[in-house]
């Protein structure tokens, strides 16, 4: 396996912004059938004030166990503001595509995964991949930059005051909060060009209300975008894999029934990649 940390630089990026790359060996000598692998690009959560370990490497290691490559994007956070984070996702996709032959990446099967605020970032890329904001940075033809899918865990989606995780939007937008809050309210930016989407949330989430996922799913359905939504009745925010692998020091972060989400996501990816 190749492990690298590659600097990610977009306009306004912090010095620490980087792509953690986990690339599996893919022999070309006939010893294995698969010649290229799908890749999961992971955006951890953290309210746009940090990026979580629990939602990064443990998730990457799971997808490696399923035969995929994985990358974790340690994107810039406050006081760095939008659109730098979105441009960094585009930069990460560029890095992956530029190395696709060396790493044996199936560029038609790059999925963006995100949790909480990272889910917002992944969903923003799904919404904005072909818009002017990214076109100059990514360089046409835009269709090449469309992700193969979005995989979202308890995502921040809406800036609606009734359901928003306001802290995430304040960290993301800074002084531009009032001017840009609606633009980055993802359910209002859904178009027919968004990729298929898998979403899961818990009814008990008192940090990012479940309405975030419901509003996004409704918007995707209106535009005819294939989507799959799973809502579990119990579970706190920030569960990551929800298994003992990511148990917090205080004993929180484990919810056995929610741990099934990753099996459901695996099945969704298999159908997506069929």
N, C-alpha and C positions, 0 to 999 in steps of 0.2 A: 504494500500500500504506500502511496505517496501522501505525505502530509506537508503542506506548505502554509505560510501566512503571507499573503500578498497585499501590499498597500492598495487601498482604494482611494482615488483622488477625483473628486468632482469640485465644482466651484463651491467654496466655503467649507470643505471637508476638514474635520479635526485630524490632528496628526495620528491618532490611534485608530482611525477608520481602516479596517482591513477585512480581507476575505480569508477565512480559515477553510482550507481545502482538504477534503478527505477523498482520495481517488484510489479505487480498487485496482489491483492488477487485472488486466484483461488480456490474457495470452492470445496471440494471433497464430499459434502453431497447430491449431486444431484440437488442443486438449480440452477446450470448453467450446460449447456451441455459440455462446453470446460473444459477438465481436464489438459491440458498443453497449453502453449502459445508460439508462435514464439517470437524471440528476435532480436531486431535491435541493433547492436553494432556500435556506432557513433564515428567517428574520426573527430573532428572539424578542420577547416583550420587555417591558420595563418603564412604561409610561413616558417614553421619549426623554427619560433622564438617566437611563443606564440600559445595558442589554444583559439579560438574565443568562447565567450559566445553565440553570436547570432546563431552560427552553432552547438551549443551543446544542452543546455536545451530546448530551444523552439522546436527544432526538436524532441527531446525525448518526450516532452509533446504531440506533434501531434500523434506520433505513439502509445503512451499510449491511446489516445482517440480512436484509431482504434482497441484496444484490444490486443496489443502486449506489452511484456516487452521491456524495453530499458535500455541501458547502454551508458554512455559517457566516453570515454577514454581520460583522461588528460595526454597524453604521454609526454615524455621528449623532449625538444627542445634545440637548440644551446645554449651553446657550446657542448651539448651531440650530438654525431654523429651516423650515420648508422653503424651497424644494430640494435642498441639499440631499436629504435622506433618499428621496425618490431618484435623484440623479445617481446616487451611489448604488442603488439597486440596478439601474441601467448599466453602470460601470461594471458591476459584478457579472451581469449577463454578458457584457462584452468580453471580459476576461475569460469566462467559460467558453464562449464561442471561439475566441482566438486560440484557445488551447484544446479545442475539441478533438482534433486529430491525435495529438500527443496523449491526451487523457482517455481517448476512446469514449467520448460523450455522444449520445444520441441527441442531437440538437432539436429534434422534433418533440422530445420528451423531457423538457426542463420544466419542473413544477416549482412554483414559489409557495413556500409554507411560512406561516407566521402565527404567533401567539399574542393575544392582547394587543398592545400598541404595535407589535411586529405584524400582527394580523391586519391592522389598519394599513401598514406600509405595503405588505404583500398585495392587499386588495387595491390600494392606490395604483400599484404597478399594473395590475390587471385591468384597471379602468383607463389609465393614462398612457399605456405603452405606445400608442400610435398617435398621440396628440403632440402639438407643436412644442410643448414643454420639454419633451424628450427627443424629438426628431433630430435636432441639431447635434445633441450629444451622442445619439446612437447611430446616426447616418442612415438614410434610406437604403434599401427598401424596408419599410416599417414591418411588413408581415413577418420578416425573419425574427423580429424581437418579441413577438407575441408568445407569452408563456403557454405551455401545454395544458396547464391547469393551476388552480389555486386551492390550497389546503389550509383552512383557517381554524384556529383553536381560540374559542371565546374572544373573538376579535372586537376591538374598538372600531365602530363603523360610523355612527351618527353624531353630529354636533347638535342635534335637537336637545334643548336644555332639559327636557323631561327624562332623557335616557343617556345623555352624553357622559363619558368620563372626561370631565372638563379639564382636569390636570394634564391629560395627554395632549389635548388640543392647545392648551396654553404653552406647554413646553415646545410643541412643534411649531407654533405660529408666532410666539412672542408678541411683539407690538402689532403684528398684523392679524391678531385673533379675530377682531370684528370684521375685517375686510375679507378674510379668506376662509372663515369657518365653514361657510356653506360649500365652497369649492372643494374642500377636503372631506365633506360629509358623503361617504362613498355611495350610499344608497341613492343619492341624487345624481350620481355620475355614471350609473350603469347604462351601457349601450349593448347593442347586439354583437359588438366586437369583443366582449369580455370572454375569457375562457371558461370551461366547465369548473365547477366549484364544489368542494366538500367543506362543510362547516359543522362544528360541534360546540355546544355551550351547556351550561347547567342552569336550571330554573332558580337555584339558590344564589347565584352570583350577585353579590351586593356591591361589587366594585364596578363591573361593566355589565349592566342589565342585559338579560336575555333578549330584550327588544332589539338590541343591536343586530343580532343574527337574524331575527325574524324580519326586520326591515330590509336587510340585504337580500334574504331569500325571496321575499315578495317582489323586490325590484328585479332580481334575476329571472324570476318566473314570468314577469310581465314582458321581458325582452326575449323570452324563449331560450335562455341559457340553461343548459343541463346543470342541475344542482342537487345536492344531497345534504339534508340537515338532520342532525341528531341532537336531541335535547334530553339530558339526564335530570331526574328530579332533584338530586342532591349533589353538593360539591361546591367548595369554595373557589374563588378566583385563583388563577395561576397554577393549576394542577400539573401542567406539563404532561408527562406520561401517566401521572396519577398512580404510579406504582412505587414500591419501596426503593427503587433505583433513585428516585428524586425526592425522597422524604426529607423534609426540613429538619433542622436541628431541634426545633420545638415539637417535633412529631407530626406536624401538619403536612399537607401536600400529598396524602395518600387517600385514594377513594376507589376501592376495588371495582365497583360497578362502572365507574367512569374510565378505568384503565382499558376497557374494551374498545374505546374509541380508536385506538391505533390499529386494532384488528379490522375494524370497519373501514378505516382509511386505506389499509393495505389492500382490502378487497376492491375498494373504489379505484385505486391506482391500477390494479390488475385489469379491471374492465376498461379503464381509460387507455391503457397501453396495449390492449389486445390487438 
